[in-house]
């Protein structure tokens, strides 16, 4: 019997025509694009998602919106086919759609919040200030030693602990090449992650504090599914705890390693990544190759996921 855990990915994996077939063929997906198109006409989500231009679509500040809308539609589409999770987590802003899909907050409230976060990051940090790299096969103590030494010269931090020997690091864009060289010399496998969302970075703590009153204005109910806090790896126990801890994702590192461990300890045997990409599901499969890791990257993968999850 499948015990399903949903993992809502963060922005950075969006691509041209993401969700187009599902948008054209299902109301479950199309309704959310149309709601955003109507509520935020200047954003032009349908044009950006299905026509481009691709360089604008790839931008982090646009990805967090498109990613969220696609995730919301995917959740409903899977529900239509009787696929439902027992537990859920979200990486970076993916956590907002986990809250929405668990019926804790409204879709409109979450999108209003994301647009505010988007604007504040652009105004306070700017565009293209940070770059991200995925570093594998370097011991954690060596990673943290390098980061500590580099902090004397540049802004850089580990933003995600993914599992044994795997982290994502954010650094000033101007320092990315040097950072990659350092970890390659240490024997690491280093992958550029060009459009990763600006979150889990201590520099953004002030923004998180400014956004907290806005977040607390959103009406919130007890989630239907069990939700896991991405910065601690523990389940949220109540609404008050969500209000107190949820926005930590903006400035504290994500603990994907602890989240996956919690889900495995609590019987999850089928991980479904909600959204484009396969990063979270790969981390789950890497942790336990005996568990199923499914994706929802396009209509074909959605159909395969429905078949295997039932």
Buried (B, 14 or more C-beta within 10 A) or exposed (E): EBBBBBBBBBBBBBBBEBBBBBBEEBEBBBBBBBBBBEEBEEBEBBEBBBEEEEEEBBBBBBBBBBBBBBBBBBBBBBEEBEBEBBBBBBBBBBBBBBBBBBEBBBBEBBBBBBBBBBEBBBEEBEEEBBBBBBBBEBEBEBBEEBBEEBEEEEBBBBBBBBBEBBBBBBBBEEBBEEBBEBBEEBEBEBEEBEBBBBBBBBBBBEBBEEBBEBBEEBEBEEBEBBBBBBBBBBBBEEBEBBBEBBBBBBBBBBBBBBBBBBBBEBEBBBBBBBBBBBBBBBBBBBBBEEBBBBBBBBBEBBEEBBEEBE
